[in-house]
Amino acid sequence: MTASAHGSPSQPRVVYLDANATEPLRPQAREALLEAAELEGNPSSVHRAGRMARALLEQARDTVAQAFEVAPLNCIFTSGGTEANVLAMHGLGQGRRFLVGATEHDAVRKGAPAGADVAVLPVEASGRVKLDCLEQALAASDVP
């Protein structure tokens, strides 16, 4: 975790320990973001600006696909973690059972598609799922 201190003589010091929200961008990511921000085209449009935006999008998709050794068509970009979690859960389909730790974000605990069963498993003080509870849930006959 990254800690950052904010405060002044008139304000108490605050230590913020959410590195997921505060981690600085890598220089390469910042450059790519600035390059993309310069484009005005919609990547779904057929005009020149749209084709340039599409090319940049597909280049990014190819880079991610190579890094994860998957086909580019399997790389879907989302606006953030919540959207990605819900998209993945809905992509798995209805009627599935999801086993999630009690410390998971609401997007995971409550984001399953209609008809899905979400079993929230208790966690230890360390935040790890209690293994005996996980084993019991996995052994249940109704787990697809």
N, C-alpha and C positions, 0 to 999 in steps of 0.2 A: 504494500500500500504506500501511497505517496501522502505525506503530510504537508500541508501548507498552513502557515500561520498568518492570520489577518488580525489587524487591530491597531489601535493607536493609544496614546496615553488616556484618552477619554473613553475608549471602548475596550472591553475585555478581549483577551486573545482567544481566537477560535481555531481549533485544529480540525481540518477537514480530511477525513480518511477514505474518501471514495475515489480510488484511483481510476475506476471505470469511467467516471464522469470528468476527471480532471487531467488525465494522462495527456501530455503534449503530443502533437502530431509529429510523426517522423518527417524529416525534411523532404523526402521523396513524395510523401502523401500531401504535404502542403503545396509543393510544386504542381502536382497533378490537380489538386483542388483549384488552385489559382488559374491553371490552364483551362480547366473546364468552365470556370466562372466567366471567362472571357468570351465563350461561345454563346450565341444568342439563339441558336436553332433548336427546334424540337426534334429529337432523334427519330420520331415517327413521321416526320415530314419529308417530302421528296425534293424540296428545293435545296439549293447549295448549302445554306446554313444548316439545314436539317441533316443533310448527308455528312457534313463535317462533324456534327454532334454524334451521329450514329457511328461514324468511324472511331471516334474517341471512346465511346461506350463499348464498342466491340473490342477495341484494343485492351481496355480495362478488363473485360470479360475473359479474353484470352490469357492475360497475365495471371488472373486469379485461377483460371482453370489449370494452367501449367503448374502453378504453385501447389495445387491440391491433386494434381494428376487425374483430372476428370474432364469430361467433354465440356466445351464452352456453353452449350445449351443447358447444362445442368447448373450453371451459375446464375443465381437470381439476386439482383441487388434490391435491398429494401432501405427504408429511411432510418431504420434503427433496430435495436434488439427486440423490442416488443413486437413489432411487425414481423420480424423474422421468426420469432418463437411461434406466434399464432399461425403464420403461413405454414411452417413445418408441421405443426400439429394437425391443421386442417388437411394438409397434403397426405397425411397418413390415413385419413379417412374416418368415417363414422364407425361406431361399433367397436372401436379399439379401446384398450385399457392403458392408461398412462400412469406410471409409478413415478411420483415426484417427491422430493424432500420438502419438509415443512418450511424450509427457509427459502424456497424458490420464489421468484417474483410472481406477483398476481397474474401477470400475462401468461405464465406457465400453469399456475395452479387453477386459473379460471378461464383459460383461453382455448380449451378443447372444443372440438365441434359438437354440435347437438348429437346425442346418442352415445357419446364417448363416456367412459368411466374413468374418473381421475381419483386415484388412491394417493392420498397425502401421507407420506411415511414420516414418522417422528425422527428427530435427529439428536445426536449426542451433543454435549456442551461444546465440542470442537466444531460442530456444524456438519459432521459426517452423518449420513443416513445410518440408523441403527441396523446393523447387518442382519440380526435375527429377524427383524421386521421385514427387511427386503427379501430374505430367503423365504419367509412365509408367504409373502405376496407373490413371489415368482413361482412358488410351488402350488399356488391356488389353481384349480382346474380350469377356471374361466379366463386365464391369461392367454390371449391369442399369440 
